[in-house]
C-alpha cells in the first residue's frame, strides 16, 4: 500500500479523534445561561432598591407594611431564581443565590426587628458589599462557556 493511501485511510479517524479531544473540554463545564444572568442582575437591582428605599433621609419614614411586602416580594424572587438554577442542575448557581438570599433576608430581619430606617452610613457601606457580592455572581455567570457577555 502506498504511503499516501495509508495517510488518507487514517486521516478521517484521526481528525475525528482530534475534534473529540478539542471539544471534549467543554463537556465538563456548565454553560452560560441568559436566564441565570438575568436573575442575578434583577436581584441585584431589587436588593439595592430595598436599601435605598429604607435609608434614613429627609422625606423617608419607616413603613412596616411596606417593608414586609418588599421582603415578601424579595423572598418570592429568590425562590424563583433558586428553582430556575436548580432546574439547570447547577449547584454553583444555587449556592450563589442562597448566599445572596441570606444577605437579603438578614437586611429584612434587621429592618423588621429595629423598626426603623437604615442609617446613611450603614447603607453606603452595605451597598458596596452588596454590589460586590452580586457582581461576583454576575461575573461568574459571564465567565461560563458560551457567554456573549464579556
Steps between C-alpha positions, in 0.01 A plus 500: 500500500630843411586742773243757378224238517591417860487867597165550328361182655581620852437872449125491568522304828795714609310822430194363678705413809666843494159666481374296796805585708476871427126525554493265796630765738172688481301189588596515867424863576167671535397737227389860511130546556333830415216429745742455790686816399170688493404363842825624656468847347132532600569386856788748527277789393223387735733472801662838435156662460394346832800659673443833326129510588572423865774755558449769763486819295264796481152396395546130581309339784499141614194315374485150644232387255702620202822341629324169564345506152838573341665221699225258397546600136875451537442158651293403197761634257775302671285186503435537127872547432585200717247279322632614163860420600398167654322411176829553317665251739780741584596510866732799459210720386277369780770569761556853368128576516472356852788717617348814348160404641645465850642853479165639381310312773744635759426855385126431518526352849701799620249748359204315651668447837626857544186652343699794369674609183864412437754775564663665199843379616375141532337505155811649337720226647242227438445611139869450419494147643168410334619628162821300529314180590258529209777607262695186590195284428438685173867473403489128580205455266665714233818292513323177406546331165293659226450834673427790270558741789867576562 
